[in-house]
Amino acid sequence: MSAADPSGGSLGDGPSGRTRPGGPERVPVRPDLAEVEPYGAPQLDVAVRLNTNETAEPPPPGYLAEVGRRIQGLELNRYPDRGVRELRRALGHRLGLPTERVWAANGSNEILQQLLQAYGGPDRLALGVRPGYSMYPELCRTSLTPMREVDLDVGFQLTPAVAAEAVATHDPDLILLPTPNNPVGTPVSHETIRALHDGSRALVVVDEAYIEFADDHLAALPLLDELPRLVIVRTLSKAFRLAGLRLGYLLGPTWVVDDVQKVRLPYHLDAVKQVAGLVALEQEASFLEHRRRIASERERVAAAVSPREDVEVFPSAANFVLIRTGVEDLFDRLLAQGVLVRDFSRQPRLEGCVRVTIGTEAENDAFLAALERALA
Ligand SMILES: Cc1ncc(COP(=O)(O)O)c(C=O)c1O
């Protein structure tokens, strides 16, 4: 407490031990947040970090120099383009959509947050899948949106029949569907997306954070013109190797793009980021050329582990694999060897599981060697 107590009164104890008159020292946080831990995977300074599904390689050579050159021309004393038009036009151009059907924000998490702010709320219902991306419940909580989850089957798939039954049972306003799924890695079929859409009145949000690692035919893009309530959410954090940039986007009907602008903060996307995103799209081919290598490394890691009787490897279309073992403290045993993975072992449906991001060949070798020792 910095202010001196002018009265010498004894109301309220300050952190300094002194007292002052007036109201309480502290305002209680919203009751539903009182026990909440801030969300996020551990950020530890270890040799091999395979816990947040980033790409291990940096952006292509020359990218940062070009961004540096281009930002020289920015008028940073002025606010950036609030409508993010040039970047949205460039995103739309590469995917065959007009600017009015594209929106961009600070990572796909912010896009998801804006969707929940616009279409969620206490009188609405969101439907997710279990297992699913662990931020969805957080975003539902902060937007005061009730959420239900439908269980994926034993192979972590969602069949069209189960999807149709789930929407008929819950009648959601909003559906949150990661494909490929994080953390399990399975993609969702077009038939299932159709079943969710056609069996409901909901906004169907297909979260394609990892889609560039999957086979092209899995992308929901061709469904956009067929399904009027479909929204696709993507990011430059994963295959585009720009997790540090915080840039994500949505593709959808124009009314969704109009509605999310009702909840966005003015000038939410800074001018430097808008330029950095544009330059990345201009260099898209070099940004994405590592995708094949990641897919083949993923298969190599899976093939190296799958002969073991004590490890179950789940098939993945993303840049990570989920494995299940009987070793309760596998996460700690790997960490003790300098390998950081994501621990899901205490989560429902994921008992005994850790998720490992596919890194460089050397990092993957380090993981395999550490796993061998941890299971010995
Ligand atoms: C399924 C899924 N969606 C969205 C995100 C958010 O990514 P970002 O906010 O970096 O775009 C992630 C990140 O891990 C994810 O796994």
PDBQT file of the ligand as one rigid body, heavy atoms in Angstrom, charges set to zero:
ROOT
HETATM    1  C1  LIG A 401      -7.373 -27.131 -31.959  1.00  0.00    +0.000 C 
HETATM    2  C2  LIG A 401      -6.733 -25.814 -31.693  1.00  0.00    +0.000 A 
HETATM    3  N1  LIG A 401      -7.400 -24.696 -31.988  1.00  0.00    +0.000 NA
HETATM    4  C3  LIG A 401      -6.875 -23.488 -31.774  1.00  0.00    +0.000 A 
HETATM    5  C4  LIG A 401      -5.621 -23.354 -31.225  1.00  0.00    +0.000 A 
HETATM    6  C5  LIG A 401      -5.122 -21.971 -30.931  1.00  0.00    +0.000 C 
HETATM    7  O1  LIG A 401      -4.051 -21.597 -31.698  1.00  0.00    +0.000 OA
HETATM    8  P1  LIG A 401      -3.618 -20.097 -31.868  1.00  0.00    +0.000 P 
HETATM    9  O2  LIG A 401      -4.385 -19.253 -30.905  1.00  0.00    +0.000 OA
HETATM   10  O3  LIG A 401      -2.162 -20.102 -31.627  1.00  0.00    +0.000 OA
HETATM   11  O4  LIG A 401      -3.980 -19.747 -33.290  1.00  0.00    +0.000 OA
HETATM   12  C6  LIG A 401      -4.874 -24.481 -30.893  1.00  0.00    +0.000 A 
HETATM   13  C7  LIG A 401      -3.541 -24.350 -30.281  1.00  0.00    +0.000 C 
HETATM   14  O5  LIG A 401      -2.984 -25.237 -29.738  1.00  0.00    +0.000 OA
HETATM   15  C8  LIG A 401      -5.457 -25.747 -31.130  1.00  0.00    +0.000 A 
HETATM   16  O6  LIG A 401      -4.817 -26.871 -30.808  1.00  0.00    +0.000 OA
ENDROOT
TORSDOF 0
